[in-house]
Amino acid sequence: MKSLAGTETDPIASTAGYATTADLSQYATDADVSANTDAIAAALQAASDEIETQSDMWADADYRKQLIRSLGAEVVATAFARAAS
């Protein structure tokens, strides 16, 4: 399957409706990341609110929700950086 950038992509990713790095590479810039910081934070907040986390002897539920937000932000930033290069 061809992506928006014209390269071969994972057929599962294409049919699932999410973009691969190849799809984003021609569109993502540093300005995109800066402009979407609030939207990304809001999406990660919504995800952490919706995901049911549990406490155990290693971490409590609130800490795991914070990890969703903080590690999610790192993952998104890395994805945008890789797509831009």
C-alpha positions as CSV (number, residue, x, y, z in Angstrom):
1,M,0.0,0.0,0.0
2,K,1.2,3.5,-0.8
3,S,1.3,6.2,1.9
4,L,0.7,9.9,1.6
5,A,4.4,10.3,1.1
6,G,4.4,7.7,-1.8
7,T,6.3,5.0,0.0
8,E,5.3,1.5,1.0
9,T,3.7,1.2,4.4
10,D,2.4,-1.4,6.7
11,P,-1.0,-2.6,5.3
12,I,-2.3,-3.1,8.9
13,A,-1.3,0.5,9.8
14,S,-3.0,1.8,6.7
15,T,-6.2,0.0,7.2
16,A,-6.3,0.7,10.9
17,G,-6.4,4.4,10.1
18,Y,-3.2,5.7,11.8
19,A,-0.3,7.3,10.2
20,T,3.2,5.7,10.0
21,T,6.4,7.7,10.1
22,A,6.5,7.7,6.3
23,D,3.1,9.2,6.2
24,L,4.0,12.1,8.5
25,S,7.5,12.9,7.2
26,Q,6.5,15.3,4.5
27,Y,4.0,17.1,6.8
28,A,5.6,17.2,10.3
29,T,7.8,20.2,11.2
30,D,9.0,21.8,14.4
31,A,6.2,24.3,14.0
32,D,3.7,21.5,13.9
33,V,5.0,20.2,17.3
34,S,4.9,23.7,18.8
35,A,1.4,24.5,17.5
36,N,0.0,21.2,18.7
37,T,1.6,21.0,22.2
38,D,-1.7,21.9,23.9
39,A,-3.7,19.5,21.8
40,I,-1.2,16.7,22.4
41,A,-1.3,17.3,26.2
42,A,-5.1,17.3,26.1
43,A,-5.1,14.0,24.2
44,L,-2.8,12.4,26.6
45,Q,-4.8,13.8,29.5
46,A,-8.0,12.3,28.0
47,A,-6.2,9.0,27.5
48,S,-5.0,8.8,31.1
49,D,-8.5,9.7,32.3
50,E,-10.1,6.9,30.2
51,I,-7.5,4.1,30.9
52,E,-8.3,2.2,34.0
53,T,-5.1,1.8,36.0
54,Q,-4.6,-0.2,39.2
55,S,-2.3,0.2,42.2
56,D,0.0,-2.6,43.3
57,M,3.1,-2.9,45.5
58,W,5.3,-1.2,42.8
59,A,3.2,1.8,41.8
60,D,-0.1,3.4,42.6
61,A,-2.8,4.2,40.0
62,D,-2.1,8.0,40.0
63,Y,1.6,7.4,39.3
64,R,0.7,5.2,36.3
65,K,-1.7,7.8,35.0
66,Q,1.2,10.4,35.2
67,L,3.4,8.0,33.3
68,I,0.8,7.8,30.5
69,R,1.0,11.6,30.2
70,S,4.7,12.1,30.6
71,L,6.0,9.1,28.6
72,G,3.3,9.7,26.0
73,A,4.6,13.2,25.5
74,E,8.1,11.9,25.0
75,V,6.9,9.3,22.5
76,V,4.9,11.9,20.5
77,A,7.9,14.3,20.5
78,T,10.2,11.5,19.3
79,A,7.7,10.5,16.6
80,F,7.5,14.1,15.3
81,A,11.3,14.5,15.4
82,R,11.8,11.2,13.5
83,A,9.1,12.2,11.0
84,A,10.7,15.6,10.3
85,S,14.1,14.0,9.6
